[in-house]
Amino acid sequence: MAVEIRTMVKEDWEDVKNIYLAGIATGNATFEVTAPSYEKWDSTHHPTCRFVAVEGNECLGWVSLSQVSNRSCYAGIGEDSIYIAPTAKGKGIGTMLLNKLIEESEKLGYWTLQTSIFPENKASLHLHEKAGFRVVGIREKIGKLNGVWRDVVFLERRSNKI
């Protein structure tokens, strides 16, 4: 059965949330320690630039775009979030999802995508670099996770179409 990348709908939330919770459990995916409600998540993510990878009835991963600022001068800059189900890692799902996000975000006028990744999350760093993101720098001790100060690698990708 082939993997399909499609727009995420509300009915996907339980699968998306479970994949997010699996990422949280690694301790190297996000500063968050719990998953938000769908309503909270929905209010902070682009309404159409959110996608899931599915094979049959199984959700293998998801990607979404968030606004980085309310200021109009930053309207073309978005922050990506991408999570892959533990059983789907290493199968190219992340590449398919991130490529879809890049393609669709450019259609909407986004000229820059950015992300912050824990340095220990080598797979996500590699995925983003492979998709054309470059390391801008390290944000040292930017936040605490479970009482421990953590660094993040800040990356960005500039569109060559916009």
PyMOL commands that set and color helices and strands:
alter all, ss='L'
color gray80, all
select helices_A, chain A and resi 10-26+38-43+72-74+86-88+93-107+122-130
alter helices_A, ss='H'
color red, helices_A
select strands_A, chain A and resi 4-7+50-55+58-67+77-84+112-117+134-145+148-158
alter strands_A, ss='S'
color yellow, strands_A
deselect
rebuild
show_as cartoon
